[in-house]
Amino acid sequence: MMKTKYISTLVMITALFLVQCSNDPLDKRPLGAISPEVVWNDVNLAKGFLNQIYDRALPSWPVVASQQSDDAEGVNPVMYGEVSTDGSIDNYSPSYAIIKDINILLENVGTGEIEVGEQNLMKGQALFFRARLYFELVSLYGGVPLVLTVGDKSDIEVLQVPRNKTSECITQIIADLDEAISLLPDSYENAGSDYGRITKGAALAYKGKVLLHYASEQFDPAQDKGRWQAAYDANKEAKDWADANGKGLHSSYSQLWFDESDANPEAIMIKRFAGDETHVREAGCRPFIVGTNGESFDRPTKSLVDAYPMKDGKAITDATSAYTYNSTTLWLNRDPRFAATIAWNGVNWPLNNPEPNTTSDLNWSFQENAIESQANDRVTKTGFYCRKAVDASVEGGAASLAGTTDWISIRYAEVLLNLAEAANEIGNTAEAYTMLSQIRQRAGIDVGGGQYGLAAGMDKDQMRDAVMLERRLELVFEGKRSSDLRRRRLYGALLNGTHRKGYRVTRTAAFDALDPSGEILDDRKALEAGVLSGSIDLDDPTVYNTYFLTEERSVEEMGNVTDDGKAINFLDIYYFYAIPQDDMGKNPALEQTVGWPGGNFDPLQ
């Protein structure tokens, strides 16, 4: 029997946004209040209910995740040991609100006259999202209460249950994913309007991700090889599915984000953006000079810049590299992903924006680089901007505040990297070489002796480092680095006690003498004219240093050229955060996580 009593209010509200018929099944337009009985007897209305789950449960562009890593600057309490139990890390209650809707669908979609095949498709998608939401919770907090039914009590009473063990949660997550895999299709009949719906491949890839995390040190400091074998098997199955269904590496690392169709071989799990469904990343990554009020997202650190190898795949410190590294013209002869990701001072980066602020395709990161009234705090603190996945065709200004580039949350390259990591941990180092070589080949790194700059004869520990480096570079600014640092418990070993650095770039007297007017903008125009005509070569270190002074600086809170500011201090208890105090107060059955005030719940069980 359908639990009409417990879903009627929700459906009456949700139905205001449902779509009865549309060319886009993820569209949501008002229809007015509709009774639950009607919803679960009408496939289009039921899909509309599911679409509301998509709208809230799909991950979006991770615009601030890199601030919790060594890849970008940004003041974040996680990096300084300043997280409290007051909800600073709070994804708890919002997730359960969505899980409740998922449970409603799972309990009711089969109670009406909807065809069984359609029921199964909707169930498969709902089960995937329940698994994803629970895994996101487990990644943050460890074990959480498993609420798998709508229940026969009030919402508060239903949720007043104790935390399940982490192992129990993982078992349920995998069970949901396995059932979803059995119900989901390889692809949907309408490749256009159904683009972005969860497929069998997305569920397989996500299962591989879950088991990779569960095998890592965050959840298993003792490192049970059996968990790594399970992770390997799941990621191998995901790769085999991808290969059998036309998936693979996109031909262009820089352009894969703009191939927004089912024909994109790399896209496995996608959140679509179009029309009123937009994001702010497009504006947030661009320089202020382009008129977007940007520079708040993904400003690359010196550490990230230094991590990119030379074009032959060898580190910038490797004397055997065929290329000579220069710390002034550090962009020359690098891994091609460098130029696809990093924008440096004087880079040729065509962005669609009219004068007067921009007068050429060159972009700058030196202080006071736009107009005299521009404040220095509107210029990147690191000396670099992120150009990865920034759509150069979008006009600057207000238009770019509404970004519509789709977010690819899982792509084929990540599946390869997941498989490489798991393969290495179970002793298949040769297979890891194969995966990394494929990724480096697509990147455009020189083939060299056939290993694209990878050192020959690496042991497990060396290959682990190589995999983590490749993940950092290939997946940079995709929200993976901070997750990788947590799951492999690397914050303490790699970052604690250190300071993220960048460069302060300022003008020299020679720059200020370029134009007799004495105006900064006129001087810059004169420099640009020289660069574009070839009379000024900024790829020559001596010439570059004639016009710019570059000083290393700390980009930590209170840091500058002369003061390192706060040191990174990621606390061990942050590998599993506290349940927010507000939620603890609502549920007396909850135990707080070990290490936090009053905590006795062990997240490793």
CORRA-V602380 format. One record per run of one state. SS is the DSSP state (helix for helix, strand for strand, loop for the rest). FROM is the first residue (numbers start at 0). TO is the last residue. If there is no record, write none. Layout:
# CORRA-V602380
((SS;FROM;TO) (SS;FROM;TO))
This chain:
# CORRA-V602380
((loop;0;2) (helix;3;16) (loop;17;34) (helix;35;38) (loop;39;41) (helix;42;56) (loop;57;63) (helix;64;67) (loop;68;70) (strand;71;71) (loop;72;75) (helix;76;79) (loop;80;90) (helix;91;107) (loop;108;114) (helix;115;140) (loop;141;153) (helix;154;158) (loop;159;164) (helix;165;182) (loop;183;198) (helix;199;214) (loop;215;223) (helix;224;243) (loop;244;254) (helix;255;257) (loop;258;265) (strand;266;270) (loop;271;272) (strand;273;273) (loop;274;275) (strand;276;276) (loop;277;277) (strand;278;278) (loop;279;279) (helix;280;284) (loop;285;286) (helix;287;289) (loop;290;298) (strand;299;299) (loop;300;300) (helix;301;306) (loop;307;308) (strand;309;309) (loop;310;332) (strand;333;333) (loop;334;334) (helix;335;340) (strand;341;342) (loop;343;345) (strand;346;347) (loop;348;360) (strand;361;362) (loop;363;374) (helix;375;377) (loop;378;383) (strand;384;385) (loop;386;395) (helix;396;400) (loop;401;401) (strand;402;402) (loop;403;405) (strand;406;410) (helix;411;424) (loop;425;427) (helix;428;442) (loop;443;458) (helix;459;473) (loop;474;479) (helix;480;486) (loop;487;489) (helix;490;494) (loop;495;499) (strand;500;506) (loop;507;507) (helix;508;511) (loop;512;518) (helix;519;532) (loop;533;539) (helix;540;546) (strand;547;553) (loop;554;570) (helix;571;574) (loop;575;579) (helix;580;585) (loop;586;591) (strand;592;592) (loop;593;599) (strand;600;600) (loop;601;604))
